[in-house]
Amino acid sequence: TGYSRKASNILLDQDKRSKSNETDIINNLDYVKKLGILSKKALEKGNLDELGEIMNEHWENKKKRSKGMSNDKINYWYNAALENGAIGGKLVGAGGGGFLMFVAKDRAKLRKKMAEFKLEEVRFRFDYEGTKIMMRS
């Protein structure tokens, strides 16, 4: 997104509210945990459409935890993505910055729209080999 943020401030607020047993934050975190389990199942089934829908639900709930989780520009980009080929997505990171990640039905349309915003695409792929130790010589 090009936004930098201090994730520690957002995480500290969530930690404080969790430790004080604030009902809204506890319920939100419990729900997001359930969505994580559903995400795992969708991935194991290879159902990326379902994963995209779950990611969207997760993002909507993540934003409710803190005002600093997103901003007007990120929300604008996210909504434009949904209107241009994305099934769902989320901001990856503690919030307020980081990377927008999407599952898309129409990747070409989504890429074109995000390029209009001058957002840099970072492609990734799943690694099925597990943890590796990397050493420099």
Phi, psi and omega per residue, in radians:
T1 nan -0.330 -3.083
G2 1.455 -0.072 3.091
Y3 -1.586 2.308 2.995
S4 -1.801 2.655 -3.109
R5 -2.649 2.864 3.053
K6 -1.701 1.676 -3.101
A7 -1.053 -0.522 -3.084
S8 -1.054 -0.601 3.123
N9 -1.127 -0.764 3.131
I10 -1.166 -0.783 -3.122
L11 -1.170 -0.655 3.115
L12 -1.089 -0.754 3.112
D13 -1.083 -0.782 3.138
Q14 -1.117 -0.712 3.138
D15 -1.100 -0.796 3.138
K16 -1.058 -0.808 -3.123
R17 -1.179 -0.614 3.106
S18 -1.163 -0.800 -3.107
K19 -1.159 -0.432 3.089
S20 -1.550 0.143 3.118
N21 0.973 0.666 3.075
E22 -1.118 2.116 -3.006
T23 -0.975 -0.814 -3.089
D24 -1.040 -0.800 -3.094
I25 -1.228 -0.695 3.129
I26 -1.092 -0.818 3.128
N27 -1.086 -0.713 3.136
N28 -1.097 -0.831 -3.131
L29 -1.136 -0.674 3.084
D30 -1.088 -0.742 -3.140
Y31 -1.142 -0.738 3.135
V32 -1.120 -0.612 3.065
K33 -1.086 -0.752 3.094
K34 -1.078 -0.688 3.106
L35 -1.138 -0.602 3.078
G36 -1.078 -0.734 3.108
I37 -1.130 -0.739 3.102
L38 -1.134 -0.626 3.098
S39 -1.083 -0.783 3.120
K40 -1.031 -0.789 3.140
K41 -1.113 -0.724 3.120
A42 -1.093 -0.730 3.106
L43 -1.124 -0.757 -3.138
E44 -1.100 -0.559 3.095
K45 -1.421 -0.227 -3.076
G46 1.331 0.368 -3.094
N47 -1.659 1.523 -3.083
L48 -1.267 -0.495 3.069
D49 -1.087 -0.804 3.108
E50 -1.094 -0.726 3.101
L51 -1.031 -0.765 3.122
G52 -1.048 -0.731 3.119
E53 -1.142 -0.696 3.115
I54 -1.172 -0.712 3.111
M55 -1.056 -0.694 3.112
N56 -1.090 -0.787 3.109
E57 -1.079 -0.728 3.117
H58 -1.068 -0.803 -3.125
W59 -1.075 -0.770 3.138
E60 -1.057 -0.655 3.125
N61 -1.336 -0.612 3.120
K62 -1.083 -0.698 -3.138
K63 -1.101 -0.491 -3.120
K64 -1.262 -0.319 -3.077
R65 -1.309 -0.460 -3.082
S66 -2.771 2.451 3.085
K67 -1.142 -0.460 -3.121
G68 -1.443 0.024 -3.073
M69 -1.180 -0.525 -3.114
S70 -2.543 -3.066 3.034
N71 -2.612 3.066 -3.068
D72 -1.035 -0.682 -3.107
K73 -1.186 -0.807 3.114
I74 -1.088 -0.750 3.104
N75 -1.066 -0.690 3.116
Y76 -1.100 -0.830 3.122
W77 -1.067 -0.765 -3.113
Y78 -1.077 -0.846 3.136
N79 -1.110 -0.652 3.081
A80 -1.116 -0.642 3.103
A81 -1.100 -0.772 3.121
L82 -1.079 -0.547 3.129
E83 -1.457 -0.108 -3.055
N84 -2.315 0.855 2.969
G85 1.862 -0.276 -3.136
A86 -1.434 2.433 3.033
I87 -1.474 -0.692 -3.131
G88 -3.049 3.032 -3.136
G89 -3.118 -2.921 3.107
K90 -2.928 2.906 3.012
L91 -1.536 2.131 -3.125
V92 -1.585 2.151 -3.101
G93 2.332 -3.058 -3.113
A94 -1.281 -0.297 3.109
G95 2.118 2.786 3.114
G96 1.412 -0.085 -3.133
G97 -3.123 -2.921 3.133
G98 1.817 -2.528 -3.052
F99 -2.077 2.378 2.950
L100 -1.481 2.259 3.134
M101 -2.143 2.315 -3.078
F102 -2.256 2.663 2.849
V103 -1.858 2.245 -3.020
A104 -2.236 2.498 2.982
K105 -1.399 -0.715 -3.098
D106 -2.093 1.505 -3.070
R107 -1.101 -0.672 -3.110
A108 -1.108 -0.762 3.136
K109 -1.133 -0.729 3.122
L110 -1.124 -0.807 3.129
R111 -1.028 -0.757 -3.130
K112 -1.070 -0.767 -3.116
K113 -1.159 -0.779 -3.127
M114 -1.154 -0.581 3.094
A115 -1.139 -0.581 3.078
E116 -1.044 -0.511 3.128
F117 -1.560 0.048 -3.115
K118 1.095 0.529 3.059
L119 -1.489 2.281 -3.110
E120 -1.401 2.296 3.099
E121 -1.474 2.329 3.033
V122 -2.083 1.862 -3.124
R123 -1.398 2.608 3.077
F124 -2.528 2.940 3.039
R125 -2.527 2.820 -3.139
F126 -1.352 2.498 3.095
D127 -1.892 2.128 -3.084
Y128 -1.766 0.097 -3.082
E129 -1.610 -0.269 -3.141
G130 1.556 -2.889 -3.066
T131 -1.161 2.452 3.123
K132 -2.287 2.607 3.007
I133 -1.742 2.172 -3.124
M134 -1.900 2.324 3.134
M135 -2.239 2.428 3.042
R136 -1.653 2.523 3.090
S137 -1.752 nan nan
